Amino acid sequence: MKMTLNIVKKTLIITTLLITFAYSPLFSQGRAGYVDLTYAAEHSVNAVTYIKTEFVQKNSLWDDFFSGSFWENFFGTAPSMYPLQAAGSGVLVSPDGYILTNNHVVEDAVKVTITLYDKREYAGTVVGTDPKSDLALIKIDEVNLPYLQFANSDSVRLGEWVLAVGNPLSLHTTVTAGIISAKARQLTLSRNKNTEESYIQTDAAINPGNSGGALVNAQGKLVGINSAIASGDGYFTGYSFAIPSNIAQKVYHDLRDYGKMQKAYLGLSMIEINAEVAREYNLSEIKGIYVASVEEKGAAIQNGLQEGDVILSIENMPVNSFAEVLGVLNTKSPGDKVRVKYLRDGMEKTQTITLLNENGTTDIVKD
């Protein structure tokens, strides 16, 4: 009888442990089972801010009737442009008030007001912007603030659950759930021009006002800054895009420390390899990035890369698209060394390359 009771007790303990484990946030990243996102939601909402901006905008009527010397000659000055307001989201990434958001949220703003989750309100100062990555850094004068830690966005997996946290359509602090739909997406802008960013794609609902908000994993860590929507009318239709946290973290440190992005370059022109390119250049496999040309004083040529090489990986990350190359380079700084694996005449080689800035040096770039 005593032995039976001991067996029952052990069974109950094991069952309790299994249930506790199954419902923990860590289990949410497993292969199957219940995904508990409540911790991620409750943790992240405190670190996501509402951003209200004011800026001045002139329309075509202003240009037609009020610009030029005629109006100023008769009345002394032209009338003021009319003020507009806009709103977006931001993410606290430090306890002393640094906030990451999209550049398009604060671009041309003459006034930035930050409202925290607990409704405290602050004047925001734009520390720096990087239009190419569509990121900006804002500072408020406060300490001991809740903030989100950066996750390693290279480690996110297709199908992994994420939350989008922001202020869509003037609805403060809204949380939506979805999965990672794709990684290393490059978006096409007008006139077939591609973005200079590598995006995480998610099906978590994002709408106007979500821009600059957080994309977090089940542990409540920041995996991306929500940025774009792929739809014809500007509203969510199933596809949303976020700037990976590894890139956002690099932008944060550069804007905070230097006020300007310190971009790193390989110094070469690339062609994505498909079946047609493989036939044209007599390539045996459809993988990697074809080196079309190398800059005369760029990092690539200084470290032995040549036209006709096929880059297979950078820092052990396989690269088969422009977006994947950008995803690696946009986390690096001039002076950083990267291991590049490439093919030349059918033979695999590895070279360590010191990345350079836009001026062909490793110096800090200033305005």
QUIBELMO-V698915 format. One record per pair of residues at least 12 apart in sequence whose ideal C-beta (glycine too) atoms are under 6 Angstrom apart, sorted by the first residue. I is the first residue (numbers start at 0). J is the second residue. D is the distance in whole Angstrom. If there is no record, write none. Layout:
# QUIBELMO-V698915
i	j	d
I	J	D
I	J	D
This chain:
# QUIBELMO-V698915
i	j	d
22	35	6
24	38	5
24	217	5
24	218	6
27	217	4
28	217	6
34	160	5
36	162	6
36	217	6
38	219	6
39	162	5
39	215	5
39	217	5
39	219	4
40	162	6
40	174	5
42	219	4
43	164	5
43	213	6
43	215	5
43	219	5
44	116	6
44	164	6
44	172	5
45	116	5
45	145	4
46	91	4
46	145	5
46	146	5
46	147	5
47	88	6
47	90	6
47	164	5
47	212	6
47	213	5
48	89	4
48	98	6
48	113	5
48	115	6
49	114	4
49	166	5
49	171	6
50	87	5
50	89	5
50	100	6
50	104	6
51	86	5
51	112	4
52	85	5
52	105	6
52	108	4
52	111	5
53	82	6
53	84	6
53	109	6
53	110	4
54	83	6
54	107	5
54	108	5
54	109	6
55	80	4
55	82	6
56	83	5
57	80	4
65	77	5
65	78	5
86	208	6
87	104	4
87	210	5
87	211	5
88	165	4
88	166	5
88	209	6
88	211	5
88	212	3
89	211	5
90	147	6
90	213	5
91	144	5
91	146	4
92	146	6
92	251	6
93	146	6
94	143	6
94	144	5
94	146	6
95	142	5
96	138	6
96	139	4
96	141	5
96	144	6
97	138	6
98	137	4
99	224	6
99	247	6
99	251	6
100	135	5
100	211	3
101	133	5
101	210	5
101	211	4
101	226	6
102	128	5
102	130	5
102	133	5
102	134	6
102	135	5
104	210	5
104	211	5
105	125	6
105	135	5
111	123	4
113	139	5
121	139	4
123	137	4
123	139	6
124	138	5
125	137	6
126	138	5
126	254	6
127	254	4
127	258	5
129	250	5
129	260	5
131	195	5
132	196	6
132	250	6
133	226	6
134	250	5
136	254	4
147	221	4
148	220	5
149	221	5
149	244	5
149	248	5
150	216	6
150	220	4
150	221	6
150	222	5
150	244	5
152	222	5
152	243	4
152	244	4
152	245	5
155	179	5
155	222	5
157	179	6
158	178	5
159	179	5
160	178	6
160	217	6
161	201	6
161	203	6
161	214	5
161	216	6
162	174	6
162	176	6
162	215	5
163	175	5
163	203	4
163	205	5
163	214	6
163	225	6
164	212	5
164	213	5
165	209	4
165	212	3
166	208	5
167	206	4
167	208	4
167	209	5
168	206	5
168	208	5
175	203	5
175	204	4
176	203	6
177	201	5
177	202	4
177	203	3
179	201	6
180	200	4
180	201	6
180	202	5
181	200	4
182	199	6
183	197	5
183	322	4
183	323	5
183	326	5
184	198	4
184	200	5
185	321	6
185	322	4
197	322	4
197	325	5
197	326	4
198	240	4
199	223	5
199	241	5
199	243	5
200	240	6
201	239	5
202	237	6
204	235	5
205	225	5
205	228	6
205	235	6
205	239	4
206	234	6
206	235	5
209	225	5
212	225	5
214	241	4
221	244	5
222	244	5
223	241	3
223	242	6
223	243	5
223	244	6
224	241	6
224	242	5
224	247	5
225	241	5
226	240	6
226	241	6
226	242	5
227	240	4
245	330	5
246	329	5
246	330	6
249	330	5
259	366	6
261	332	5
261	333	6
261	364	6
263	328	6
263	331	4
263	332	6
263	333	5
263	354	4
264	355	6
265	298	5
265	299	5
266	294	4
266	297	2
266	298	5
266	299	5
267	290	5
267	293	5
267	299	4
268	291	4
268	292	5
269	288	5
270	289	4
270	291	5
271	320	6
272	285	6
272	287	6
272	289	5
286	319	6
287	309	4
287	310	6
287	311	5
288	310	5
288	318	6
289	309	6
290	306	6
290	308	4
292	306	5
293	306	6
296	359	5
298	352	5
298	354	5
298	355	4
302	350	6
302	352	4
303	350	5
308	341	5
308	343	5
309	341	6
309	342	4
310	341	5
311	340	5
311	341	6
312	340	5
313	327	5
313	337	5
313	339	5
314	327	6
314	337	5
314	338	6
331	354	6
333	354	6
333	355	6
333	356	4
333	361	5
334	361	4
335	354	5
336	351	5
336	353	5
337	352	6
338	351	6
339	352	5
